Amino acid sequence: MALLPEADRLRIWRGLMRYWSSVGETTAFTKPDLKAAVDAIDTFLENNAAAINSALPQPFRGNATVEQKAVLLSGVIAMRYTKEWLRKLVGEVE
Amino acid sequence: MATRAILAPFSAEFPSSNFPQLMLVNTRPVLAFDASTSETAYWTFAIPQGWTGTVTAVISYAMASAVSGGVAFDVALESITSGDAVDLDAGNSFDTVNAGNDSAVPGTAGYMEQISITLSNLDSAAAGDYVRVSLARDVADANDTATGDCYVLAVEIRDGA
């Protein structure tokens, strides 16, 4: 998969700011800082996509779609740091 | 110096698109200006008698989440005198915007600060004129770097400074 188009990076940037505003979560960084972080993470994932995929065991790796692998990655990251975010992604987890 | 108008969230008027969200935050009415899309709100009043001197808009605001960076606003006036050749049901005739910013938002989200913007461009506003004020967050301004919504609590229009 290629890098996200700039329009999609801006959607992430915009959406995160609106989300943090809606929940009143303190953000100790500026708009340019956040945009740079979005760009960096997208670039990192692009550069390390093969390594992330290689970390997945077979037969899952061979049978799952790219989208399923992406949801898996986001779910594990969400659970590691913010379970509520995981609930927003997939629903109730108990 | 005198307060000539107080522009409050509940009395704001909105365009058909790109307007701040009117909401209650801890029971306080605010206009939530987005950080990425420039949004505009308007207010209408008549210029009071005795209007004189330098006019200033004082914007009371708080940030929804940001504790760093700055926020920038544009204030513009459209002033209509009796008999002016302005078709009010067909368009606007706002003067050039008056820009201002706070380069450092409060260090705690929710704390209130004020931005004072001198209204040099008044569209020749004079006592008795019908006037509209527009307030827009200038999200493209290099000084507008604070993330998330900016809650505008009130705008005071002062003259005689």
Interface residues (C-beta under 8 A of the other chain):
Chain A: L10 W13 R14 M17 R18 W20 S21 S22 G24 E25 T26 T27 A28 F29 T30 K31 P32 L34
Chain B: A32 D34 A35 S36 T37 A64 S65 A66 V67 S68 G69 T108 A109 G110 D144 T145 A146 T147 G148 D149
